Amino acid sequence: MQQIYLPGDNERGRWMRLDAARILKRYFFCERALILSQSGWLAAIDSFDVKTLLPAFSWQDAMIANALRERVFELRFPNRMMEIGDDSPLIEVFDAARHAPNAGAFVLSLARVFKPALLAAYREYEQLADPLADGPILREIRMAISEKSEQIAALTSMAQALLRSAPDQAAEAAAWVAELGLRLLQTGGVAVEPPHPALNSGPVPGQKSFKLAEVTARDARFHRCRYYWPDVTDPAFPYGDGIRLQLRSAVSHFNEVWAVETGGAILDAFGEELGWEFIYDAARWTYDESRHTRMGYERLQSWGYQPEEIPLGSYIYDSALGQEPYIRLGMLHYFETKNIGKKTKRAEAFASYQDKVSQHDMDFDWADETIHAAYGHRWLDALRALYPERVPDIDTIRQRCDELVAHEVKSATPADQAEINAIAQAMIDKAERLQ
């Protein structure tokens, strides 16, 4: 007698849990590739807006990537392996983004190729997934759809601005993006189906092998200099109170752009070696530093300062030139722990001046830096554990950072001192006229 069963041919049964896990894993590795390339490029991008907004996108990407990763682990329990595997043709295309011939080409590839591919993938997944079985990730997918849409709009504007400032690079950028788009199409794109084997392997025509910028690119709108305030090189110049403290704090916040660049540098240096947990922490760290930088800039703008009146120094980033990459991680940790105790006192001073915005920014900065100090300890210890013969203990690294910064400060010339004295005095004079 033939057995009869109740019907079960329903669209909700399209994927089993391991099918969903394979797809979400694919998305994770795409996001991871973009986080690393976006971070590595920070020091080489001169535009202040791009340099300080890309970290926000990397942080958003890290948030969705982390949610995807955790969901994969849930679906594949108890297996916690995350391997690229059959997705390598696709991930190789995403990894190629970092080898862009110029900054405009890199940002344009994000705007036209990679972010739209992920946006389309998330929209497809949202439409096809079972909201009952896959509900835990769909909320995050919907958030990613919203964020990717906003990112694409912003990146398109950024790319256009970068290429307007360097019109001779526009044709090269367009050719680069077209080739990447073709290669992505040949793999089948970021889809629910596995990618195809690569038809064209090897270097992308027009690529320039990525190398971290040891000397940073800086926005020409600002007053670019080595030292951003006179007291850095002249102990006799008072840190000050009142207007001087307000200005000094805002300029210091603005100049945390070195920390943004350094956060990108350590993500590039150690993302592969230290793994996802490090990438997740460092993406947040870099994003936080970009927020602090913009805090300072917005305060200075609110007081009427134009970009050309604002000093943008480089001495801290410069002090790690030619050093082992762990020194850059050490430098971030060194400055976080060096100054954290002063934050609450300065916030109190700003409160007494009725300067609520400076108080607000310093108050939130303090909270961020307590997190960052823990990041520094955690990952310097992790590097030491991995490479005990090469990476010294934290105290030794801090001492070395102190020596390197002191050497950079000592190398200031009379011209350097005169330059920063003049720009600081001009800012002070302007503030006093506003009273």
C-alpha positions as CSV (number, residue, x, y, z in Angstrom):
1,M,0.0,0.0,0.0
2,Q,1.4,3.4,-1.0
3,Q,2.2,5.7,1.9
4,I,0.6,9.1,1.7
5,Y,2.1,12.2,3.3
6,L,0.9,15.6,4.0
7,P,2.2,18.2,1.5
8,G,5.5,20.0,2.4
9,D,6.5,21.6,-0.9
10,N,6.7,25.1,0.5
11,E,9.1,28.0,-0.3
12,R,10.0,28.1,3.4
13,G,11.9,24.8,2.9
14,R,14.2,26.3,0.2
15,W,17.3,26.2,2.4
16,M,18.4,23.9,5.2
17,R,20.5,25.4,8.0
18,L,23.9,24.5,6.4
19,D,22.8,26.1,3.1
20,A,22.1,29.3,4.9
21,A,25.4,29.0,6.8
22,R,27.3,28.7,3.5
23,I,25.7,31.8,2.1
24,L,26.2,33.9,5.2
25,K,29.8,32.8,5.4
26,R,30.3,34.1,1.9
27,Y,29.0,37.5,2.9
28,F,31.2,37.6,6.0
29,F,34.4,37.1,4.0
30,C,33.3,39.8,1.5
31,E,32.8,42.3,4.4
32,R,36.0,41.3,6.0
33,A,38.0,42.0,2.8
34,L,36.5,45.4,2.5
35,I,37.2,46.3,6.1
36,L,40.9,45.5,5.7
37,S,41.2,47.4,2.4
38,Q,39.3,50.5,3.6
39,S,41.5,50.6,6.7
40,G,44.8,50.1,4.9
41,W,44.1,53.0,2.5
42,L,43.4,55.6,5.2
43,A,46.9,57.0,5.5
44,A,47.2,57.4,1.7
45,I,44.0,59.4,1.3
46,D,44.4,63.1,1.5
47,S,40.7,64.1,1.8
48,F,39.8,64.8,5.4
49,D,36.2,63.8,4.8
50,V,37.1,60.5,3.2
51,K,39.7,59.8,5.8
52,T,37.3,60.3,8.7
53,L,34.2,58.8,7.1
54,L,35.6,55.5,5.8
55,P,36.2,54.3,9.4
56,A,32.5,54.7,10.1
57,F,31.8,52.5,7.1
58,S,34.3,49.9,8.3
59,W,32.7,49.9,11.7
60,Q,29.3,49.3,10.2
61,D,30.7,46.6,8.0
62,A,32.3,45.0,11.0
63,M,29.0,45.0,12.9
64,I,27.2,43.1,10.1
65,A,30.2,40.8,9.5
66,N,30.2,39.9,13.2
67,A,26.5,39.2,13.2
68,L,26.9,37.0,10.1
69,R,29.8,35.1,11.7
70,E,27.9,34.5,14.9
71,R,24.9,33.2,12.9
72,V,27.1,30.9,10.9
73,F,28.4,29.4,14.2
74,E,24.9,28.9,15.4
75,L,23.8,27.2,12.3
76,R,26.9,25.0,12.1
77,F,27.2,24.1,15.8
78,P,29.5,22.8,17.2
79,N,31.7,23.5,14.2
80,R,33.4,27.0,14.6
81,M,35.6,26.9,11.5
82,M,35.5,29.8,9.1
83,E,37.3,29.1,5.9
84,I,37.0,30.8,2.5
85,G,37.0,27.4,0.7
86,D,34.9,27.4,-2.5
87,D,34.3,31.1,-2.3
88,S,37.9,32.0,-3.1
89,P,37.2,33.2,-6.6
90,L,34.8,35.8,-5.3
91,I,37.0,36.8,-2.3
92,E,40.0,37.2,-4.6
93,V,38.1,39.9,-6.5
94,F,37.2,41.7,-3.2
95,D,40.8,41.4,-2.0
96,A,41.9,43.0,-5.3
97,A,40.3,46.3,-4.3
98,R,43.3,47.2,-2.1
99,H,45.6,47.3,-5.2
100,A,43.8,50.2,-6.7
101,P,46.1,52.5,-8.8
102,N,45.0,55.6,-6.8
103,A,42.7,56.7,-4.0
104,G,40.0,57.9,-6.4
105,A,40.0,54.5,-8.1
106,F,39.8,52.7,-4.8
107,V,36.8,54.7,-3.5
108,L,35.1,54.5,-6.9
109,S,35.4,50.7,-6.8
110,L,33.7,50.7,-3.4
111,A,30.9,53.0,-4.7
112,R,30.3,51.2,-8.0
113,V,31.3,47.6,-7.6
114,F,31.7,46.2,-4.1
115,K,29.1,48.0,-2.0
116,P,26.4,47.6,-4.6
117,A,27.2,43.9,-4.9
118,L,26.7,43.4,-1.2
119,L,23.6,45.6,-1.2
120,A,22.1,43.4,-4.0
121,A,23.1,40.2,-2.1
122,Y,21.4,41.3,1.1
123,R,18.3,42.3,-0.7
124,E,18.2,38.9,-2.4
125,Y,18.7,37.1,0.9
126,E,16.0,39.1,2.6
127,Q,13.5,38.2,-0.1
128,L,14.4,34.5,-0.2
129,A,15.1,33.7,3.4
130,D,12.4,32.1,5.7
131,P,11.5,34.7,8.3
132,L,10.7,32.0,10.8
133,A,13.9,29.9,10.5
134,D,16.2,32.8,9.6
135,G,14.7,35.5,11.7
136,P,17.8,36.1,14.0
137,I,19.9,37.3,11.1
138,L,17.2,39.1,9.0
139,R,17.1,42.1,11.4
140,E,20.9,42.6,10.8
141,I,20.5,42.1,7.1
142,R,17.9,44.8,6.9
143,M,20.2,47.1,8.9
144,A,23.0,46.3,6.4
145,I,20.7,47.1,3.5
146,S,20.0,50.6,4.9
147,E,23.7,51.2,5.7
148,K,25.0,50.0,2.4
149,S,22.5,52.3,0.6
150,E,23.8,55.3,2.6
151,Q,27.4,54.2,2.1
152,I,27.0,54.0,-1.7
153,A,25.6,57.6,-1.9
154,A,28.4,59.0,0.3
155,L,31.1,57.0,-1.5
156,T,29.9,58.2,-4.9
157,S,30.2,61.8,-3.8
158,M,33.6,61.1,-2.3
159,A,34.9,59.4,-5.4
160,Q,33.7,62.3,-7.6
161,A,35.4,64.8,-5.3
162,L,38.7,62.9,-5.3
163,L,38.7,62.5,-9.1
164,R,37.8,66.2,-9.6
165,S,40.9,67.1,-7.6
166,A,43.0,64.7,-9.7
167,P,41.4,64.7,-13.2
168,D,44.4,63.1,-14.8
169,Q,43.5,59.9,-12.8
170,A,39.9,59.7,-13.9
171,A,40.4,57.5,-17.0
172,E,42.7,55.1,-15.0
173,A,40.1,54.9,-12.2
174,A,37.3,54.2,-14.7
175,A,39.3,51.4,-16.4
176,W,40.1,49.9,-13.0
177,V,36.5,49.8,-11.9
178,A,35.3,48.4,-15.2
179,E,37.8,45.5,-14.9
180,L,36.9,44.8,-11.3
181,G,33.2,44.8,-12.3
182,L,33.9,42.3,-15.1
183,R,35.8,40.0,-12.8
184,L,33.1,40.1,-10.2
185,L,30.5,39.3,-12.9
186,Q,32.6,36.4,-14.2
187,T,32.5,34.8,-10.7
188,G,28.7,35.1,-10.6
189,G,28.8,38.0,-8.1
190,V,27.8,37.9,-4.5
191,A,24.9,35.5,-4.9
192,V,23.2,32.7,-3.0
193,E,24.9,30.3,-5.4
194,P,28.6,29.5,-5.1
195,P,30.9,31.6,-7.3
196,H,32.3,30.3,-10.6
197,P,36.0,29.5,-11.0
198,A,37.9,32.5,-12.1
199,L,38.2,33.0,-15.8
200,N,40.9,35.6,-15.4
201,S,43.3,34.9,-12.6
202,G,46.3,36.9,-11.6
203,P,46.9,40.7,-11.2
204,V,44.1,43.0,-12.4
205,P,45.3,45.2,-15.3
206,G,46.3,48.6,-13.9
207,Q,46.8,47.5,-10.3
208,K,49.6,48.8,-8.1
209,S,50.6,46.4,-5.4
210,F,49.3,47.9,-2.1
211,K,51.8,49.2,0.4
212,L,50.9,51.1,3.5
213,A,51.7,54.8,3.3
214,E,54.5,55.5,5.8
215,V,54.2,59.2,5.1
216,T,50.6,60.3,5.3
217,A,48.6,62.2,2.7
218,R,46.9,65.2,4.2
219,D,44.2,67.6,3.1
220,A,45.7,70.7,1.5
221,R,42.9,72.9,2.8
222,F,44.4,72.8,6.3
223,H,47.7,74.3,7.5
224,R,49.9,71.2,7.2
225,C,52.9,71.2,9.6
226,R,54.9,68.8,11.7
227,Y,53.7,69.9,15.2
228,Y,50.2,71.1,15.8
229,W,50.7,73.4,18.9
230,P,53.7,75.2,20.4
231,D,53.8,73.3,23.7
232,V,54.6,70.1,21.8
233,T,58.2,71.3,21.2
234,D,58.4,74.2,23.7
235,P,57.8,73.3,27.3
236,A,57.8,77.0,28.2
237,F,54.6,77.6,26.1
238,P,51.7,77.2,28.5
239,Y,49.1,74.6,27.9
240,G,46.8,77.3,29.2
241,D,43.3,77.7,30.5
242,G,40.2,79.5,29.4
243,I,40.3,80.3,25.6
244,R,43.8,78.7,25.3
245,L,42.6,75.5,26.8
246,Q,39.5,75.4,24.6
247,L,41.6,75.9,21.5
248,R,44.3,73.5,22.5
249,S,41.8,70.8,23.2
250,A,39.9,71.3,20.0
251,V,43.1,71.3,17.9
252,S,44.3,68.2,19.8
253,H,41.1,66.4,19.0
254,F,41.3,67.4,15.4
255,N,44.8,66.1,15.2
256,E,43.8,62.7,16.3
257,V,43.7,62.1,12.6
258,W,47.1,60.5,13.2
259,A,45.3,57.9,15.3
260,V,42.7,57.3,12.5
261,E,45.6,56.6,10.2
262,T,47.4,54.4,12.7
263,G,44.2,52.4,13.4
264,G,44.1,51.7,9.7
265,A,47.8,50.8,9.7
266,I,47.4,48.2,12.5
267,L,44.3,46.7,10.8
268,D,46.4,46.3,7.7
269,A,49.4,44.9,9.5
270,F,47.7,42.4,11.9
271,G,44.2,41.7,10.6
272,E,45.3,38.3,9.1
273,E,47.6,37.3,11.9
274,L,45.4,38.2,14.9
275,G,42.1,37.2,13.4
276,W,38.5,38.4,13.5
277,E,38.3,39.5,17.1
278,F,41.2,41.9,16.5
279,I,39.6,43.2,13.3
280,Y,36.4,43.8,15.2
281,D,38.1,45.7,18.0
282,A,40.4,47.7,15.8
283,A,37.6,48.7,13.4
284,R,35.7,50.2,16.4
285,W,38.9,51.8,17.7
286,T,39.6,53.5,14.4
287,Y,36.0,54.6,14.1
288,D,36.2,56.1,17.6
289,E,39.3,58.1,16.6
290,S,37.6,59.4,13.5
291,R,34.7,60.6,15.7
292,H,37.2,62.4,18.0
293,T,38.8,64.0,15.0
294,R,35.6,65.4,13.8
295,M,34.6,66.5,17.2
296,G,37.6,68.9,17.2
297,Y,36.9,70.1,13.7
298,E,33.3,70.8,14.4
299,R,34.2,72.9,17.5
300,L,36.7,74.9,15.6
301,Q,34.3,75.5,12.7
302,S,31.6,76.6,15.2
303,W,34.1,79.3,16.5
304,G,34.6,80.6,13.0
305,Y,37.9,79.0,12.0
306,Q,38.5,78.2,8.4
307,P,40.5,75.1,7.3
308,E,43.6,77.1,6.4
309,E,43.7,78.6,9.9
310,I,43.8,75.1,11.6
311,P,47.2,73.3,12.1
312,L,47.3,69.7,11.0
313,G,50.4,68.0,12.4
314,S,52.1,64.7,11.5
315,Y,54.8,64.2,14.1
316,I,53.2,61.3,16.0
317,Y,52.5,59.3,12.8
318,D,56.0,60.3,11.6
319,S,57.6,59.0,14.8
320,A,56.8,55.4,13.8
321,L,58.4,55.7,10.4
322,G,60.5,52.6,9.6
323,Q,59.6,50.8,12.8
324,E,58.1,47.3,13.2
325,P,54.3,47.5,12.8
326,Y,53.7,46.6,16.5
327,I,55.2,50.1,17.3
328,R,52.1,51.7,15.7
329,L,49.8,49.6,17.9
330,G,52.0,50.5,20.8
331,M,51.8,54.2,19.9
332,L,48.1,54.1,20.0
333,H,48.1,52.4,23.4
334,Y,50.8,54.8,24.7
335,F,48.9,57.9,23.9
336,E,45.6,56.5,25.2
337,T,47.0,55.7,28.6
338,K,49.2,58.7,28.7
339,N,46.5,61.3,28.6
340,I,43.4,59.5,29.9
341,G,43.7,60.9,33.4
342,K,43.5,64.5,32.2
343,K,40.2,64.1,30.5
344,T,37.9,64.4,33.5
345,K,39.7,67.5,34.8
346,R,39.5,69.2,31.4
347,A,35.8,68.3,31.2
348,E,35.3,70.0,34.6
349,A,37.1,73.1,33.4
350,F,34.9,73.3,30.3
351,A,31.9,73.0,32.5
352,S,33.1,76.0,34.5
353,Y,33.4,78.0,31.2
354,Q,29.9,77.1,30.3
355,D,31.4,75.4,27.2
356,K,29.0,72.4,27.1
357,V,30.2,71.1,23.7
358,S,33.8,70.9,24.8
359,Q,32.7,69.3,28.0
360,H,30.5,66.9,26.2
361,D,33.2,65.8,23.7
362,M,35.8,65.3,26.4
363,D,33.4,63.3,28.5
364,F,32.6,60.9,25.7
365,D,36.2,60.8,24.7
366,W,37.1,59.6,28.2
367,A,34.7,56.7,27.9
368,D,36.1,55.7,24.6
369,E,39.7,55.8,25.8
370,T,39.0,53.5,28.7
371,I,37.9,50.9,26.1
372,H,40.9,51.6,23.9
373,A,43.4,51.1,26.8
374,A,41.9,47.6,27.2
375,Y,42.2,47.0,23.4
376,G,45.9,48.0,23.6
377,H,46.7,45.6,26.4
378,R,44.8,42.8,24.9
379,W,46.4,42.9,21.4
380,L,49.9,43.8,22.4
381,D,49.8,40.8,24.8
382,A,48.5,38.7,21.9
383,L,51.3,39.8,19.6
384,R,53.8,39.0,22.3
385,A,52.4,35.6,22.8
386,L,52.6,34.9,19.0
387,Y,56.1,36.3,18.5
388,P,57.9,36.3,21.9
389,E,61.3,36.6,20.1
390,R,60.3,39.7,18.2
391,V,57.7,41.6,20.2
392,P,58.8,42.9,23.6
393,D,56.5,43.3,26.6
394,I,54.2,46.3,26.9
395,D,56.4,48.4,29.2
396,T,59.3,48.0,26.8
397,I,57.1,49.0,23.9
398,R,55.8,52.0,25.8
399,Q,59.3,53.1,26.6
400,R,60.3,52.7,23.0
401,C,57.3,54.8,21.9
402,D,58.3,57.5,24.3
403,E,61.8,57.5,22.9
404,L,60.6,57.7,19.3
405,V,58.2,60.6,20.0
406,A,60.9,62.4,22.0
407,H,63.3,62.0,19.1
408,E,60.8,63.4,16.7
409,V,60.0,66.4,19.0
410,K,63.8,67.0,19.5
411,S,64.2,67.2,15.7
412,A,62.0,70.3,15.5
413,T,63.8,73.2,13.8
414,P,63.6,76.9,14.6
415,A,61.5,77.2,11.5
416,D,59.1,74.5,12.7
417,Q,58.7,76.4,16.1
418,A,58.2,79.7,14.4
419,E,55.6,78.3,12.1
420,I,53.5,76.7,14.8
421,N,53.9,79.7,17.2
422,A,52.6,82.0,14.5
423,I,49.5,79.9,13.6
424,A,48.7,79.3,17.3
425,Q,49.0,82.9,18.1
426,A,46.8,83.8,15.2
427,M,44.1,81.4,16.5
428,I,44.4,82.8,20.0
429,D,44.2,86.4,18.7
430,K,41.1,85.6,16.7
431,A,39.4,83.9,19.7
432,E,40.1,87.0,21.9
433,R,38.6,89.3,19.3
434,L,35.4,87.2,19.4
435,Q,34.9,87.9,23.1
